[in-house]
Amino acid sequence: MIEFKSPYKQLKRKVNTWCKYTKRLDTYGCGCQHDCKYCYAKSLLNFRGFWNPIEPRMADIYKIKNSIKTLSTSDIVRLGSMTDCFQPYEKIEKNTYKAIMLLNQYKINYLIVTKNSLVSDVIYLKIYDKKLAHFQMTITSTDDKKSFEFENASPPSDRIKSIEKLYELGFDVSVRLSPFIEKYIDYEILNNIKCNKILIEFLKVNPPIRKSFDTDYSEYTLNYGGYNHLQLKRKIELVNKITGFEQKSVGEYVKEHHEYFSNNVNYNKDDCCNLNKRIFETHKQLTLFT
């Protein structure tokens, strides 16, 4: 069980026990400027009054440092959990930049998950440590105009350029197709991204998401863990259409679906994130917004 202290003190979230990378560090919190309509964090925090997409809070860099100092060099920390670590605020505050410098200093592995092409700007490329850094660039649509209907992140075309740049430079990078909703995806564009790895995650639907995100939910008929999901057969059909990657993985919330994809699809059956360095650690949330 992960417990978030104030302002998250009322929120408890059960983490899937099969996730290998559950140590999380949010450099920004209580809102995200990308303000994605399908965001599970937004759906959990908004009705409690903890969500401000215009002026998210910034984590104290001294708390970040103190949290990082407690970690081991065998740990891996995900940057970007409840919010995006490269949201536009980062251009001004550079809080993620500072956190990466600290992670490098203490030789802590980090996984950056983002929808912002800022991740591949030269000032960041200069500081990433290839021995420590891992990247997952999220793609939700292959159409720039459509993406702006439900998220305020970088255009997908710019994200694809960032993926290809990081891959060409030799970083451990994956396309993160999350959430995978077929009507927003052109398979020809997706399957021609110059990257060898893809991680696929399907939409989880709860009442707040259904209210804020206008899409067709008629196929989301499986109820599991408080969310509605696609049936396994439909997920398999969609995953089989993705053919342009040497290493394909599916990250799953539904236990039976996780077991199927781990055994039959995932490049690394023990790690759906398929990072180059496999690390098995206990759950921990770095609490920075007290």
C-alpha positions in Angstrom: 0.0 0.0 0.0 1.3 3.4 -0.9 0.3 6.3 1.3 0.5 9.9 0.2 1.0 12.4 3.0 -0.5 15.9 2.9 -1.9 17.1 0.5 -2.4 13.5 -0.6 -3.0 12.2 3.0 -6.5 11.0 2.2 -5.5 9.1 -0.9 -4.3 5.5 -0.7 -3.6 3.5 -3.8 -2.9 -0.2 -4.1 0.0 -0.9 -6.4 0.1 -4.0 -8.6 2.5 -6.4 -7.0 4.0 -7.3 -10.4 5.3 -3.8 -11.1 9.1 -3.8 -10.8 9.6 0.0 -10.7 7.4 1.4 -8.0 9.7 3.9 -6.4 8.4 7.2 -7.7 9.6 10.8 -7.6 7.3 13.7 -8.6 9.3 16.9 -9.2 5.9 18.7 -9.6 2.6 17.8 -7.9 -1.0 18.7 -7.1 -1.6 19.2 -10.8 -0.1 18.9 -14.3 -0.1 21.4 -17.1 -0.7 18.7 -19.6 -4.1 18.2 -18.0 -4.9 15.0 -20.0 -8.6 14.2 -20.0 -7.9 10.4 -19.5 -5.5 10.9 -16.7 -6.1 8.6 -13.7 -4.2 10.8 -11.3 -6.4 13.8 -12.3 -9.5 11.6 -11.8 -8.3 10.6 -8.3 -7.2 14.1 -7.1 -9.5 16.5 -8.8 -12.6 15.9 -6.7 -10.6 16.3 -3.5 -9.5 19.7 -4.6 -5.8 18.7 -5.1 -5.6 19.3 -8.8 -4.4 22.6 -10.2 -3.3 22.3 -13.9 -2.4 26.0 -14.2 0.0 26.3 -11.3 1.1 22.9 -10.1 3.2 22.8 -6.9 7.0 22.3 -7.1 8.7 19.8 -4.9 11.4 21.2 -2.6 14.8 20.3 -4.1 16.2 19.8 -0.6 13.5 17.2 0.1 14.3 15.6 -3.2 18.0 15.4 -2.2 17.2 13.9 1.2 15.0 11.3 -0.4 17.6 10.4 -3.0 20.2 10.0 -0.3 18.2 7.2 1.3 18.3 5.1 -1.9 20.7 2.4 -3.0 22.6 2.3 -6.3 20.6 -0.8 -7.1 17.4 1.2 -7.0 15.6 2.7 -10.0 13.3 5.7 -9.6 10.5 6.7 -11.9 10.5 10.4 -12.6 6.8 11.2 -13.4 4.1 9.4 -11.5 1.1 11.5 -10.6 2.4 14.4 -12.8 4.7 14.8 -15.8 8.3 15.7 -14.8 8.7 17.6 -18.1 5.6 19.6 -18.1 6.0 23.2 -19.4 6.7 24.5 -15.9 10.1 22.7 -16.2 11.3 25.3 -18.7 11.1 27.9 -16.0 11.9 26.0 -12.7 14.3 23.3 -13.9 13.3 21.1 -11.0 13.6 17.9 -13.0 17.0 19.1 -14.3 18.2 19.5 -10.7 16.7 16.1 -9.6 18.6 14.4 -12.5 21.8 16.0 -11.5 21.3 14.6 -7.9 20.4 11.2 -9.2 23.6 11.2 -11.3 25.6 12.4 -8.3 24.4 9.5 -6.1 24.5 6.9 -9.0 20.8 6.2 -8.8 19.1 4.7 -11.9 16.1 6.7 -13.2 13.2 6.1 -15.6 11.8 9.2 -17.2 8.2 9.0 -18.4 7.0 12.0 -20.3 4.8 13.5 -23.0 7.0 16.5 -23.6 9.7 16.8 -26.3 11.6 19.0 -23.9 13.2 15.7 -22.7 15.5 15.7 -25.7 16.6 19.3 -25.6 20.3 19.7 -25.7 20.6 21.1 -22.1 19.2 17.7 -20.9 21.1 15.6 -23.3 24.3 17.0 -21.8 23.5 15.7 -18.3 21.9 12.3 -18.9 24.1 9.4 -17.7 23.7 6.5 -20.2 24.5 4.0 -17.4 21.6 5.4 -15.3 19.0 6.9 -17.6 16.0 5.1 -19.1 13.2 6.8 -21.1 9.5 6.1 -22.0 8.0 8.7 -24.3 4.2 8.5 -24.2 2.3 8.5 -27.5 -1.5 8.7 -27.3 -2.3 9.7 -30.9 -0.4 9.9 -34.2 -2.4 13.0 -35.2 -1.2 16.3 -33.9 -4.6 18.0 -34.2 -6.5 15.2 -32.5 -4.1 15.0 -29.6 -4.9 18.6 -28.6 -8.5 17.6 -28.1 -7.6 15.7 -25.0 -4.1 16.7 -23.8 -2.0 19.9 -23.7 1.4 18.1 -24.2 3.8 18.3 -27.1 2.5 17.4 -30.5 2.9 13.6 -31.2 5.2 14.4 -34.2 7.6 16.2 -31.9 7.5 13.3 -29.4 8.3 10.9 -32.1 11.3 13.0 -33.1 12.4 13.0 -29.4 12.1 9.2 -29.3 14.2 8.8 -32.5 16.8 11.2 -31.3 17.3 9.5 -27.9 17.4 6.1 -29.7 19.9 7.3 -32.3 22.1 8.6 -29.4 22.1 5.1 -27.8 19.8 5.7 -24.8 17.5 3.0 -23.5 14.2 4.4 -24.8 10.7 2.9 -25.4 7.7 4.2 -27.2 5.0 4.2 -24.5 1.6 3.8 -26.2 -0.5 4.8 -23.3 -3.4 4.8 -23.3 -3.8 2.8 -26.5 -7.1 3.8 -28.1 -7.2 2.5 -31.7 -9.2 5.4 -33.3 -6.3 7.8 -32.5 -3.6 5.7 -34.0 -2.3 5.4 -37.6 -0.5 2.1 -37.6 1.7 3.1 -40.5 3.1 6.0 -38.6 3.4 4.0 -35.3 5.1 1.0 -36.9 7.7 3.2 -38.6 9.0 4.9 -35.5 12.7 4.4 -35.4 13.0 2.7 -32.0 13.3 -0.9 -31.1 11.0 -1.1 -28.1 7.4 -0.3 -27.4 5.3 -0.6 -24.2 1.5 -0.8 -24.6 -1.0 0.1 -22.0 -4.8 0.2 -22.4 -7.2 2.8 -21.0 -8.7 2.2 -17.6 -12.1 3.8 -17.2 -13.7 5.1 -14.0 -16.6 7.6 -13.7 -14.5 10.8 -13.6 -12.6 9.7 -16.7 -15.8 8.8 -18.5 -17.2 12.3 -17.6 -14.1 14.3 -18.8 -13.0 12.2 -21.8 -15.4 12.0 -24.6 -14.8 8.7 -26.4 -16.6 5.4 -27.2 -16.7 3.2 -24.1 -19.0 0.5 -25.5 -16.2 -2.1 -25.6 -15.0 -1.5 -22.0 -17.2 -4.2 -20.5 -14.8 -5.8 -18.1 -15.0 -4.5 -14.5 -11.9 -5.0 -12.5 -10.3 -3.1 -9.6 -12.8 -0.2 -9.8 -12.2 0.4 -13.5 -13.7 -0.8 -16.8 -11.4 -2.5 -19.3 -11.4 -4.0 -22.7 -11.8 -7.7 -22.8 -8.6 -9.8 -23.3 -9.6 -11.0 -26.8 -10.0 -7.4 -28.0 -6.6 -6.4 -26.4 -4.9 -9.3 -28.2 -6.4 -8.2 -31.6 -5.1 -4.7 -31.1 -1.6 -5.7 -29.9 -1.2 -7.9 -32.9 -1.5 -4.9 -35.2 1.6 -3.4 -33.8 4.4 -4.9 -35.8 7.2 -2.4 -36.2 9.3 -3.1 -33.0 11.8 -5.8 -32.2 10.8 -5.8 -28.6 7.1 -5.5 -27.7 5.6 -5.4 -24.2 2.1 -4.9 -22.7 1.8 -3.4 -19.2 -1.4 -4.6 -17.6 -3.6 -3.7 -14.5 -5.9 -6.8 -14.9 -4.1 -9.7 -13.3 -5.2 -12.4 -15.8 -4.3 -10.1 -18.7 -0.9 -9.4 -17.2 -0.3 -13.1 -17.0 -1.3 -13.7 -20.6 0.8 -11.0 -22.1 3.8 -11.8 -19.9 3.8 -15.4 -21.1 2.8 -14.9 -24.7 3.9 -11.4 -25.9 6.3 -9.5 -23.6 9.9 -9.5 -24.7 10.9 -9.8 -21.0 8.2 -11.8 -19.2 9.5 -10.7 -15.8 9.5 -7.0 -16.6 6.8 -5.4 -18.8 8.8 -2.1 -18.8 11.6 -4.1 -20.4 14.4 -1.8 -19.2 17.9 -2.8 -20.1 18.8 -3.1 -16.4 16.4 -5.4 -14.4 16.0 -4.4 -10.8 13.6 -5.9 -8.3 12.8 -3.6 -5.4 10.1 -3.0 -2.9 7.4 -0.3 -3.2 8.2 3.2 -2.1 6.8 6.6 -2.9 9.1 9.5 -2.3 6.9 12.0 -0.5 7.8 15.6 -1.3 4.7 17.6 -0.9 4.2 17.9 2.9 
